[in-house]
Amino acid sequence: MGSSSNNSGSSNYDLSFKVLLIGDSGVGKSSLLVSFISNSTHDQSPTIGVDFKIKTLTVGGKKLKLTIWDTAGQERFRTLTSSYYRGAQGIILVYDVTRRETFTNLSDVWAKEVELYSTNQDCVKMLVGNKVDKDSERAVTREEGIALAQQLGSLFLECSAKTRENVEQCFEELALKIMEVPSLLEEGSNVGKRNVLKQKQDQRASPPGGGCCA
Protein backbone atom coordinates (compact mmCIF):
# COMPACT_ATOMS: atom_id res chain seq x y z
CA MET A 1 0.00 0.00 0.00
CA GLY A 2 0.91 3.62 -0.32
CA SER A 3 3.66 3.18 -2.90
CA SER A 4 2.99 6.14 -5.13
CA SER A 5 4.51 6.01 -8.57
CA ASN A 6 5.59 9.26 -10.15
CA ASN A 7 3.64 8.94 -13.37
CA SER A 8 0.32 10.73 -13.45
CA GLY A 9 -1.24 7.47 -14.73
CA SER A 10 -4.84 8.37 -15.38
CA SER A 11 -5.68 4.73 -14.70
CA ASN A 12 -5.01 5.29 -11.01
CA TYR A 13 -8.29 7.12 -10.51
CA ASP A 14 -11.78 7.30 -11.98
CA LEU A 15 -12.47 10.99 -11.45
CA SER A 16 -10.43 14.11 -10.88
CA PHE A 17 -11.79 17.24 -9.18
CA LYS A 18 -10.38 20.65 -8.33
CA VAL A 19 -11.32 21.93 -4.88
CA LEU A 20 -10.56 25.37 -3.43
CA LEU A 21 -10.10 26.38 0.18
CA ILE A 22 -10.96 30.02 0.77
CA GLY A 23 -11.48 32.27 3.77
CA ASP A 24 -9.60 34.76 5.94
CA SER A 25 -6.00 34.31 7.07
CA GLY A 26 -5.59 32.23 10.18
CA VAL A 27 -8.90 30.37 10.04
CA GLY A 28 -6.98 27.12 9.63
CA LYS A 29 -7.27 26.40 5.91
CA SER A 30 -3.75 25.01 5.69
CA SER A 31 -4.16 23.06 8.94
CA LEU A 32 -7.35 21.56 7.57
CA LEU A 33 -5.56 20.53 4.43
CA VAL A 34 -2.51 19.13 6.22
CA SER A 35 -4.76 17.25 8.61
CA PHE A 36 -6.62 15.73 5.67
CA ILE A 37 -3.50 14.90 3.67
CA SER A 38 -1.30 13.88 6.59
CA ASN A 39 -2.08 10.18 6.36
CA SER A 40 -0.67 10.10 2.83
CA THR A 41 2.32 11.40 0.94
CA HIS A 42 2.94 15.13 0.91
CA ASP A 43 2.71 16.36 -2.64
CA GLN A 44 3.64 19.91 -1.90
CA SER A 45 3.90 22.23 -4.84
CA PRO A 46 4.04 25.86 -3.83
CA THR A 47 3.07 27.91 -6.85
CA ILE A 48 3.08 31.69 -6.67
CA GLY A 49 1.81 31.90 -3.13
CA VAL A 50 -0.86 29.33 -3.75
CA ASP A 51 -0.28 25.85 -2.48
CA PHE A 52 -1.98 22.85 -3.91
CA LYS A 53 -1.93 19.31 -2.68
CA ILE A 54 -3.17 16.14 -4.26
CA LYS A 55 -5.06 13.44 -2.43
CA THR A 56 -6.56 10.28 -3.83
CA LEU A 57 -9.42 8.74 -1.94
CA THR A 58 -12.27 6.35 -2.58
CA VAL A 59 -15.74 7.81 -2.17
CA GLY A 60 -18.98 6.19 -3.23
CA GLY A 61 -17.09 3.32 -4.84
CA LYS A 62 -15.09 5.64 -7.10
CA LYS A 63 -11.41 6.40 -6.87
CA LEU A 64 -11.03 10.17 -6.83
CA LYS A 65 -8.07 12.42 -7.31
CA LEU A 66 -8.63 15.72 -5.54
CA THR A 67 -6.39 18.65 -6.33
CA ILE A 68 -6.94 20.95 -3.38
CA TRP A 69 -5.84 24.56 -3.71
CA ASP A 70 -5.01 26.54 -0.61
CA THR A 71 -4.47 30.28 -0.57
CA ALA A 72 -1.39 30.75 1.54
CA GLY A 73 -1.33 34.35 2.72
CA GLN A 74 -2.84 35.68 -0.49
CA GLU A 75 -5.98 36.82 1.29
CA ARG A 76 -4.43 40.04 2.54
CA PHE A 77 -3.52 41.12 -0.93
CA ARG A 78 -6.81 40.12 -2.53
CA THR A 79 -4.79 38.75 -5.41
CA LEU A 80 -6.95 35.72 -5.96
CA THR A 81 -8.17 36.01 -9.48
CA SER A 82 -10.32 34.14 -11.87
CA SER A 83 -7.52 31.72 -12.72
CA TYR A 84 -7.63 30.37 -9.17
CA TYR A 85 -11.36 29.73 -9.40
CA ARG A 86 -11.37 28.50 -12.98
CA GLY A 87 -12.58 24.95 -13.40
CA ALA A 88 -13.15 24.29 -9.69
CA GLN A 89 -15.86 21.75 -8.99
CA GLY A 90 -15.87 22.36 -5.24
CA ILE A 91 -15.21 25.35 -2.98
CA ILE A 92 -14.76 25.10 0.78
CA LEU A 93 -15.39 28.38 2.61
CA VAL A 94 -13.65 28.24 5.96
CA TYR A 95 -14.20 30.41 9.04
CA ASP A 96 -13.01 30.20 12.62
CA VAL A 97 -15.88 29.64 15.08
CA THR A 98 -14.00 31.71 17.69
CA ARG A 99 -13.59 34.80 15.46
CA ARG A 100 -16.82 36.37 14.32
CA GLU A 101 -15.24 38.63 11.69
CA THR A 102 -13.98 35.57 9.79
CA PHE A 103 -17.60 34.43 9.59
CA THR A 104 -18.98 37.81 8.46
CA ASN A 105 -16.22 38.10 5.86
CA LEU A 106 -17.41 34.87 4.28
CA SER A 107 -20.74 36.42 3.36
CA ASP A 108 -19.43 39.96 2.84
CA VAL A 109 -16.28 39.19 0.88
CA TRP A 110 -15.66 35.59 -0.07
CA ALA A 111 -19.13 34.52 -1.20
CA LYS A 112 -19.27 37.59 -3.45
CA GLU A 113 -15.92 36.69 -4.92
CA VAL A 114 -17.12 33.16 -5.64
CA GLU A 115 -20.11 34.64 -7.48
CA LEU A 116 -17.79 36.87 -9.45
CA TYR A 117 -15.08 34.43 -10.42
CA SER A 118 -16.44 30.91 -10.31
CA THR A 119 -16.69 29.56 -13.84
CA ASN A 120 -18.92 26.65 -12.85
CA GLN A 121 -22.51 27.60 -12.15
CA ASP A 122 -23.05 24.16 -10.62
CA CYS A 123 -19.93 24.30 -8.46
CA VAL A 124 -20.58 22.73 -5.03
CA LYS A 125 -19.93 24.96 -2.01
CA MET A 126 -19.34 23.90 1.55
CA LEU A 127 -19.26 26.15 4.58
CA VAL A 128 -16.89 24.92 7.26
CA GLY A 129 -16.60 26.25 10.80
CA ASN A 130 -13.14 25.28 12.06
CA LYS A 131 -11.66 25.15 15.59
CA VAL A 132 -14.64 23.59 17.38
CA ASP A 133 -12.07 22.21 19.83
CA LYS A 134 -12.10 25.75 21.33
CA ASP A 135 -15.76 25.52 22.22
CA SER A 136 -15.45 27.77 25.29
CA GLU A 137 -14.24 30.60 23.03
CA ARG A 138 -16.97 30.09 20.46
CA ALA A 139 -18.25 33.35 18.92
CA VAL A 140 -20.41 31.91 16.12
CA THR A 141 -23.19 29.46 16.91
CA ARG A 142 -23.79 26.31 14.92
CA GLU A 143 -27.28 27.64 14.07
CA GLU A 144 -25.80 30.78 12.52
CA GLY A 145 -23.49 28.61 10.45
CA ILE A 146 -26.41 26.50 9.22
CA ALA A 147 -28.39 29.64 8.38
CA LEU A 148 -25.57 31.14 6.30
CA ALA A 149 -25.01 27.81 4.53
CA GLN A 150 -28.71 27.77 3.56
CA GLN A 151 -28.46 31.34 2.34
CA LEU A 152 -25.41 30.46 0.20
CA GLY A 153 -26.92 27.20 -0.96
CA SER A 154 -23.98 25.30 0.45
CA LEU A 155 -23.30 22.23 2.55
CA PHE A 156 -22.33 22.79 6.19
CA LEU A 157 -19.96 21.16 8.65
CA GLU A 158 -18.11 22.16 11.78
CA CYS A 159 -14.74 20.59 12.32
CA SER A 160 -11.42 20.77 14.10
CA ALA A 161 -8.18 20.49 12.16
CA LYS A 162 -6.48 20.03 15.53
CA THR A 163 -8.41 16.97 16.69
CA ARG A 164 -9.20 15.93 13.07
CA GLU A 165 -12.90 15.85 13.98
CA ASN A 166 -14.98 15.94 10.77
CA VAL A 167 -11.95 16.79 8.63
CA GLU A 168 -12.27 13.87 6.25
CA GLN A 169 -16.03 14.34 6.16
CA CYS A 170 -15.55 17.86 4.74
CA PHE A 171 -13.83 16.55 1.66
CA GLU A 172 -15.80 13.32 1.35
CA GLU A 173 -19.22 14.96 1.60
CA LEU A 174 -18.12 17.62 -0.87
CA ALA A 175 -16.92 14.94 -3.29
CA LEU A 176 -20.13 12.94 -2.97
CA LYS A 177 -22.17 16.05 -3.70
CA ILE A 178 -20.01 16.91 -6.72
CA MET A 179 -20.60 13.39 -8.03
CA GLU A 180 -24.36 14.00 -7.89
CA VAL A 181 -24.08 16.91 -10.33
CA PRO A 182 -24.04 15.54 -13.90
CA SER A 183 -22.05 18.40 -15.45
CA LEU A 184 -19.36 18.27 -12.74
CA LEU A 185 -19.20 14.49 -12.89
CA GLU A 186 -18.62 14.73 -16.62
CA GLU A 187 -15.83 17.27 -16.16
CA GLY A 188 -14.20 15.10 -13.53
CA SER A 189 -14.25 12.01 -15.69
CA ASN A 190 -12.94 13.86 -18.73
CA VAL A 191 -9.74 15.08 -17.13
CA GLY A 192 -7.77 11.87 -17.64
CA LYS A 193 -9.23 11.24 -21.07
CA ARG A 194 -8.70 14.79 -22.28
CA ASN A 195 -4.91 14.43 -22.23
CA VAL A 196 -5.06 11.17 -24.16
CA LEU A 197 -7.42 12.64 -26.75
CA LYS A 198 -5.27 15.72 -27.10
CA GLN A 199 -2.22 13.58 -27.89
CA LYS A 200 -4.20 11.70 -30.55
CA GLN A 201 -5.43 14.92 -32.10
CA ASP A 202 -1.92 16.35 -32.14
CA GLN A 203 -0.65 13.27 -33.94
CA ARG A 204 -3.15 13.47 -36.76
CA ALA A 205 -3.75 17.21 -36.85
CA SER A 206 -4.91 18.27 -40.30
CA PRO A 207 -3.10 21.23 -41.87
CA PRO A 208 -4.69 24.57 -40.94
CA GLY A 209 -7.18 26.06 -43.36
CA GLY A 210 -8.21 22.70 -44.77
CA GLY A 211 -10.20 24.27 -47.57
CA CYS A 212 -13.52 24.42 -45.64
CA CYS A 213 -15.80 27.40 -46.13
CA ALA A 214 -14.18 30.02 -43.92
C-alpha positions, 0 to 999 in steps of 0.5 A, spaced: 500 500 500 501 507 499 507 506 494 505 512 489 509 512 482 511 518 479 507 517 473 500 521 473 497 514 470 490 516 469 488 509 470 489 510 477 483 514 478 476 514 476 475 521 477 479 528 478 476 534 481 479 541 483 477 543 490 478 550 493 479 552 500 478 560 501 477 564 507 480 569 511 487 568 514 488 564 520 482 560 520 486 554 519 485 552 511 492 550 511 491 546 517 485 543 515 488 541 508 494 538 512 490 534 517 486 531 511 492 529 507 497 527 513 495 520 512 498 520 505 504 522 501 505 530 501 505 532 494 507 539 496 507 544 490 508 551 492 506 555 486 506 563 486 503 563 493 498 558 492 499 551 495 496 545 492 496 538 494 493 532 491 489 526 495 486 520 492 481 517 496 475 512 494 468 515 495 462 512 493 465 506 490 469 511 485 477 512 486 477 520 486 483 524 485 482 531 488 487 537 487 486 541 493 488 549 492 489 553 498 491 560 498 497 561 503 497 568 505 494 571 499 488 573 502 491 580 505 492 582 498 486 580 494 490 577 489 486 571 488 483 572 481 479 568 476 484 563 474 484 560 481 477 559 481 477 556 474 474 549 473 473 548 480 468 543 482 468 544 489 469 550 494 470 550 501 469 556 505 472 556 511 471 560 518 473 560 525 468 559 530 472 563 535 472 569 530 466 572 528 469 577 523 472 571 519 464 568 519 462 575 516 467 576 511 465 569 508 458 572 506 461 579 505 467 578 501 468 571 499 461 569 497 461 575 493 468 573 490 465 566 488 459 569 485 464 573 481 469 568 479 467 561 479 466 559 472 462 553 474 454 555 475 453 548 478 460 548 483 458 545 489 460 549 495 461 547 503 461 552 509 466 549 514 466 552 521 473 550 524 476 550 531 470 547 534 475 544 539 475 551 542 468 551 544 469 555 550 471 561 546 466 560 540 463 566 537 459 563 532 453 558 533 452 552 529 445 555 528 448 561 525 453 557 520 447 553 518 443 559 516 448 562 512 449 555 509 442 555 507 443 562 504 449 560 500 446 554 498 452 550 500 453 544 505 455 545 512 460 542 517 463 544 523 470 541 524 477 541 528 483 540 524 487 540 531 483 533 533 481 531 526 474 531 527 470 531 521 476 533 517 475 527 512 467 528 512 468 535 509 472 533 503 468 526 502 461 529 503 463 535 498 466 529 493 459 525 494 455 532 492 459 533 486 458 526 483 451 528 484 451 533 479 451 531 472 455 536 469 461 536 474 461 528 474 462 529 466 468 534 467 471 530 472 471 524 468 474 527 462 480 530 465 484 523 464 481 522 457 482 529 455 490 528 455 489 522 451 485 525 446 489 531 445 495 527 444 491 523 438 489 529 435 496 532 435 498 526 432 493 526 426 492 534 426 490 536 419 493 542 416 490 549 418 485 552 413 483 545 410 479 548 404 472 548 408 468 554 407 471 560 412 
